[in-house]
Amino acid sequence: MICSSKKNKHKKLKIRVLTYYSHNQKPICACCGETHIEFLTIDHIYCNGNSHRKLIRKEIKKGKLKAKSGAPLYRWLEENNFPEGFQVLCSNCNMCRGKNKQRFCCVHHPELYEEQHSP
């Protein structure tokens, strides 16, 4: 069980990161407009999440990034001055987009999906 001070610290970090990648507005899914913090996450725009997570794990092992509670990705983004290549998506849109390797999920933007997959 995570103590409440750690949980609050992590939530504040998550909100700072999501706010930045929502163009300093209220955190919002770039695809469907979902705004519940519990459902929002960071997405790697260029579909390089797996290799990026491996890089972060290496930084943790070398002691370059603290591995305390919370998500190392949020900490990494903040410590690296919020680099480009990330966006806020809800978990549903993130999963859908990941399966289709599209900029947005095909459920909310079928015109973009069909455009790329038409004969």
C-alpha positions in Angstrom: 0.0 0.0 0.0 1.4 3.4 -1.0 1.2 6.0 1.8 -0.9 9.1 1.0 2.0 11.5 0.9 3.8 9.5 -1.8 0.4 9.1 -3.7 -0.2 12.9 -3.5 3.4 13.6 -4.7 3.0 11.3 -7.6 -0.4 12.7 -8.5 1.0 16.3 -8.5 3.9 15.2 -10.8 1.4 13.5 -13.1 -0.8 16.6 -13.2 2.2 18.9 -14.0 3.3 16.6 -16.9 -0.2 16.1 -18.3 -0.8 19.9 -18.0 2.3 20.7 -19.9 1.6 18.2 -22.7 -2.0 19.5 -22.9 -0.5 22.9 -23.9 -0.7 24.2 -20.3 -4.5 23.8 -20.2 -6.5 21.4 -18.1 -5.2 17.9 -18.8 -7.2 16.4 -21.7 -6.9 13.5 -24.2 -5.7 14.8 -27.5 -8.0 12.3 -29.3 -11.4 12.1 -27.5 -11.3 14.9 -25.0 -11.4 12.8 -21.9 -10.4 14.9 -18.8 -10.5 12.4 -15.8 -6.9 12.4 -14.5 -7.3 8.7 -13.5 -7.8 7.8 -17.2 -5.1 10.0 -18.8 -1.6 8.9 -19.6 1.4 10.0 -21.7 1.8 8.6 -25.2 5.0 8.3 -27.3 3.9 10.0 -30.5 6.5 8.1 -32.6 5.5 4.7 -31.2 8.9 4.3 -29.6 7.6 3.7 -26.0 9.2 0.3 -25.6 12.7 1.5 -26.5 12.3 4.6 -24.4 11.2 2.7 -21.3 14.4 0.5 -21.7 16.5 3.7 -21.8 14.8 5.0 -18.6 15.4 1.7 -16.9 19.1 2.0 -17.8 19.2 5.5 -16.3 17.6 4.2 -13.1 20.2 1.4 -12.8 23.1 3.9 -13.4 21.6 6.2 -10.7 20.8 9.0 -13.2 17.1 8.9 -12.4 15.6 8.2 -9.0 13.5 5.1 -8.9 11.2 6.0 -5.9 7.5 5.4 -6.1 5.5 6.7 -9.0 6.0 6.5 -12.7 9.6 7.0 -13.8 8.4 8.4 -17.2 6.7 11.4 -15.6 9.9 12.1 -13.6 12.1 11.7 -16.7 9.9 14.1 -18.8 10.1 16.8 -16.1 13.8 16.4 -15.5 14.5 16.6 -19.2 12.5 19.8 -19.6 9.4 18.2 -21.3 10.9 17.1 -24.7 8.8 16.9 -27.8 7.4 13.6 -29.0 4.8 13.0 -26.4 1.0 13.7 -26.1 -1.7 13.1 -23.6 -4.2 10.3 -24.4 -6.7 8.4 -22.3 -5.9 4.8 -21.7 -8.5 3.6 -24.3 -7.2 5.9 -27.1 -3.6 5.0 -26.2 -4.4 1.2 -26.5 -6.3 1.7 -29.7 -3.6 3.9 -31.2 -0.9 1.5 -30.1 -2.5 -1.4 -31.9 -2.9 0.6 -35.1 0.3 2.7 -35.0 -1.7 5.8 -35.9 -1.4 9.4 -34.6 -5.0 9.1 -33.2 -7.2 6.1 -32.5 -9.4 4.9 -35.3 -12.5 4.8 -33.2 -12.7 8.6 -32.7 -11.1 9.5 -36.1 -12.1 6.9 -38.6 -11.6 9.4 -41.5 -7.8 9.4 -40.7 -7.6 5.7 -40.4 -9.6 5.0 -43.6 -7.6 7.6 -45.5 -4.4 5.7 -44.8 -5.9 2.2 -45.4 -8.0 2.9 -48.5 -7.1 1.1 -51.8 
